[in-house]
Amino acid sequence: RRYPTVELRAETFNGPTHVPVPSDSAFLKALLFELRLVDDHVFVEHRDTCTRINHSSVYSVSTDAGHLWPVLAFHKSGLIYACVPLVEEPLEPRPPLLTVLGLSQGLALLLGIMDYVSPSRKNEAEMNSKISQLRTLLIQACPLGTPLNTNIRSLNSSFEDIQEMPVDKDQPAWRSSTYKGKPQVNVCITEKVKCMQYDQRDVVDTWQVYGAVNCKCDIEGSAPEVTLTLNLPTNGPPLQDIVVHHCVTSVDPAMLTSCSAEPLDDSVYSGPYKFPFIPPSDSFNLCYYTSQVPVPPILGCYQLVEEGSQIKITVNLKLHESIKNSFEFCEARIPFFNRGPIAQLEYKVSYGQLDLSREKSLLVWVIGQKFPKSLEVSLTGTVSFGTAGKEHPTDYVCTGNTAYVKLYFRIPDFTLTGCYVDQHSVQIFVPGKPKITASRELISSDYYLWNSKAPAPTAYKT
């Protein structure tokens, strides 16, 4: 899809450095060449030289009119997803990628398209049908060249609900359709916790919490007003780095100035966090935030020692007493890289059960839905290996005794910050009593325990 208005703006912004987008066929040919999907056996200086290593999905595509930059493109499951974002400044000298706003918008749109198309990649007829509907969906998602809704799956693939011209002049552009029926609001707070634990004196353990508040508002009217409030418990750590959706009409500036890069002090805004907004028609993330919580939910220690042809492992885990002891699932995965299949395994677990993966290179310790009363569990074992084959996992970082345990868990109806939505505080300025559903969850994300008996990759040292 082309947007003549965007191309005109690019020409205005870029001036003499502007390179027009070539015809579809010429662009495709140049892009395939740049991605090394054609003529990859031919050495081309500007593309293949060792001094030019591309660390991102942003390319400079050579065309008859010059080098077209930036072209955002990636190759996934036999399909190429590409777009040419607008750079709202001169192209010479080339601006840093982080300053080009269109790149993040373009990437979000491409990921939304991939999320919509990729589930059907094994069924050609279904995929062709989805791709043929993309043009219709893009009219809603990106009507004038600026993405308004990157969740392509949530859009309606027919034209019935799309209004050519809003009936009400107050209706915002992001409300592409109107709802008829009983008003209802669903809110879900999802917090993800990342963690690196080393169990070493000279290395600092690190953990971060990232939250997102997802909303789905089925409310009649062209521009319904909703106010939602996030609350924290009395001693809850304040929310920081808050980023709000463009549909939010106003916020307290103190909410947006709290930054995790600066040390916490008594003046930090600790809520309640009020968000007045006019909701889009579909599901959307109202805001994102981070928080500096005092402890990670599960404290752990992993020791791996090589003794001759055998490896001895010890894993100890402790659930912090402030954490809700009710999991949807909780398991620890112990991979063995650069070694052969597990030939012999002797182990003892204080709780849960230990499974061996089918390819015999991964131990899965299923702790289950609760920790025991002591809140502590342990695993000890001895492992020996057979001859390594090509199918067994390798890793350039995890060589020798540098190894990790990765935790996977989900705790429903719980957040690490204590953040919650008070259903009674949700205000909707429409007739009728709306049904309000609020939920929350804590999910692990990149939660690692590194072997304390070996050096591990670290971000910080004391």
QUIPEMO-V471959 format. One record per backbone hydrogen bond with DSSP energy under -0.5 kcal/mol. NH is the residue of the N-H (numbers start at 1). CO is the residue of the C=O. Records with the same first field share a line. If there is no record, write none. Layout:
NH->CO  CO
This chain:
4->2
6->3
7->3
8->4
9->5
10->6
11->7
12->8
13->9
14->10
15->11
17->14
18->15
27->23
28->24
29->25
30->26
31->27
32->28
33->29
34->30
35->31
36->33
37->32
38->32
42->39
44->42
47->44
48->44
49->45
52->49
53->51
54->52
55->53
59->57  71
61->59  68
63->66
66->63
68->61  66
69->67
71->59
72->70  83
73->57  71
74->81
76->74  79
79->76
81->74  79
82->80
83->72
85->83
88->86
89->87
99->96
100->97
101->99
102->86
103->100
104->100  101
105->101
106->102
107->103
108->104
109->105
110->106
111->107
112->108
113->109
114->110
115->111
116->112
117->113
118->114
120->117
121->118
123->120
124->122
127->123
128->124
129->125
130->126
131->127
132->128
133->129
134->130  131
137->133
138->134
139->135
140->136  137
141->137
142->138
145->142
147->145
148->141
149->141
152->150
154->151
155->152
162->159
163->161  176
164->162
171->168
175->172
176->174
179->219
184->218
185->435
186->216
187->437
188->214
189->439
190->188  212
191->189  441
192->210
193->443
194->192  208
195->446
196->206
197->448
203->200
204->460
206->196
208->194
209->291
210->192
211->289
212->190
213->287
214->188  212
215->284
216->186
218->184  216
219->217
226->277
227->427
228->275
230->273
231->420
236->233
240->290
241->258
242->255
243->288
245->286
248->245
249->276
250->276
255->252
256->252  253
257->253
258->254
259->257
262->259
268->265
272->230
273->230
274->272
275->228
276->250
277->226
278->247
279->277
281->174
284->215
286->213  284
287->213
288->243
289->211
290->240
291->209
292->238
293->291
299->318
301->316
302->450
303->314
305->312
307->305  310
310->307
311->383
312->305
313->311  381
314->303
315->379
316->301
317->377
318->299
319->375
320->297
323->320
326->324
327->369
328->410
329->410
331->408
332->365
333->406
334->363
335->333  404
336->361
337->335
338->393
340->386
341->387
342->360
343->384
344->384
346->382
348->380
350->378
353->366
355->364
357->362
360->357
363->334
364->355
365->332  363
366->353  364
367->330  365
368->330
375->372
377->317
379->315
380->348
381->313
382->346
383->311
384->344
385->309
386->341
392->389
399->397
402->399
403->401
405->449
406->333
407->447
408->331
410->329
411->442
412->410
413->440
414->411
420->231
422->229  420
423->421
425->422
426->423
427->227  425
429->225
430->428
434->432
435->183
436->434
437->185
439->187
441->189
442->411
443->191
444->409
445->193
447->407
448->195  446
449->405
450->197
451->403
452->302
454->451
462->202
